Amino acid sequence: MSQTVERFVRELNNTWQQGKFEELTRFYHPDVVLLPPDAGDPIHGRSAVIDTYNDFASAATLHEFVISSLEVFDFATTAVVHMGFVVEFSFEQQRLRETGLEVYVLNIAGAEPVIVWRSQNILESREI
């Protein structure tokens, strides 16, 4: 199952980078929870999580997104993904490079994996 989950996460990241936000619904459970990188209030629900992708795309210009590490941990009907990333983007006349960590919790009991929990952490952010 680990290879299936890894492909799933890579496809998710390719989908949002291509701006195919309407296709993101298949990756997320309707009741998914997202913990944002600013440690703000949890974001509840698939539509609200997908809105975060739209908000980013509206506010910033993506230059590069690289998955720097990806580990999958299987637990019967659940998988946990630990994904490191580097992203470079322009926002409000600044060009930023961030390294971060995402943790996904997936239900893998059905025909296709589905994300039920996602947390984002920015480890370093610097202007370039």
C-alpha positions in Angstrom: 0.0 0.0 0.0 2.9 2.4 0.6 3.6 2.7 -3.1 0.0 3.5 -3.8 -0.1 6.1 -1.1 3.2 7.7 -2.4 1.8 7.9 -5.9 -1.4 9.4 -4.5 0.5 12.2 -2.7 2.6 13.0 -5.7 -0.4 13.2 -7.9 -2.2 15.5 -5.4 0.8 17.8 -5.5 1.0 17.7 -9.3 -2.7 18.5 -9.5 -2.6 21.7 -7.4 0.6 22.9 -9.1 -1.2 22.6 -12.4 -4.1 24.7 -11.1 -6.6 21.9 -11.4 -8.4 22.8 -8.2 -11.7 21.2 -9.2 -9.9 17.8 -9.4 -8.7 18.1 -5.8 -12.1 16.9 -4.4 -11.2 13.3 -5.0 -8.2 13.5 -2.7 -10.0 14.8 0.3 -12.6 13.3 2.6 -15.7 15.6 2.9 -15.0 16.1 6.6 -11.2 16.6 6.3 -9.4 18.8 8.8 -6.4 21.0 7.9 -4.1 22.5 10.5 -2.6 25.6 8.8 1.1 26.5 9.0 0.3 29.7 11.0 -1.1 27.5 13.9 -4.4 29.2 13.4 -7.8 27.6 13.7 -8.3 24.2 12.1 -9.9 24.4 8.7 -12.8 21.9 8.4 -14.3 20.4 5.3 -13.2 19.5 1.8 -14.5 22.8 0.2 -12.7 24.9 2.8 -9.4 23.0 2.3 -9.6 23.3 -1.5 -10.3 27.0 -1.0 -6.8 27.3 0.6 -5.3 26.2 -2.7 -7.3 28.8 -4.6 -6.3 31.5 -2.1 -2.6 30.7 -2.5 -2.9 30.7 -6.3 -4.8 34.0 -6.3 -2.3 35.7 -3.9 1.1 34.2 -5.0 3.0 33.1 -8.1 4.5 29.6 -7.7 8.0 29.2 -9.1 9.0 25.8 -7.8 7.7 23.1 -5.5 9.8 20.1 -4.8 9.1 17.1 -2.5 12.4 16.7 -0.6 11.4 13.6 1.4 8.4 11.3 1.5 7.8 8.5 4.0 4.6 6.4 4.3 3.6 4.5 7.5 0.9 1.9 7.1 -1.5 1.0 10.0 -4.1 -1.4 8.7 -6.8 1.0 7.3 -4.8 4.1 7.9 -1.7 5.6 6.4 0.4 8.5 7.7 2.6 10.4 5.3 5.5 12.6 6.4 6.5 14.8 3.5 9.2 17.4 3.4 9.1 20.1 0.7 10.7 23.2 -0.7 8.6 25.9 -2.3 9.6 29.1 -4.0 7.0 31.7 -4.7 6.4 35.4 -5.1 4.0 37.2 -2.8 3.4 40.9 -2.3 6.5 41.8 -4.3 8.7 39.5 -2.4 10.2 36.2 -3.6 10.3 33.6 -0.9 11.8 30.2 -0.4 10.3 28.0 2.3 11.1 24.6 3.6 8.4 22.7 5.3 6.7 19.6 6.4 3.3 18.2 5.7 1.7 15.3 7.5 -1.2 13.6 5.9 -3.5 11.0 7.5 -5.3 8.9 4.9 -8.1 6.4 5.2 -6.9 3.5 3.0 -9.8 1.1 3.6 -11.7 2.0 0.5 -11.0 1.5 -3.2 -8.9 4.8 -3.3 -7.0 6.5 -0.5 -8.6 9.7 0.9 -7.0 12.4 3.1 -8.8 12.9 6.5 -6.2 15.0 8.2 -3.5 17.3 6.9 -1.1 19.6 8.9 1.4 22.0 7.4 4.5 23.3 9.1 6.9 25.9 7.7 10.4 25.1 9.0 12.2 28.0 7.4 11.1 31.0 5.3 13.5 33.4 3.7 13.4 36.1 1.1 15.6 35.5 -2.0 
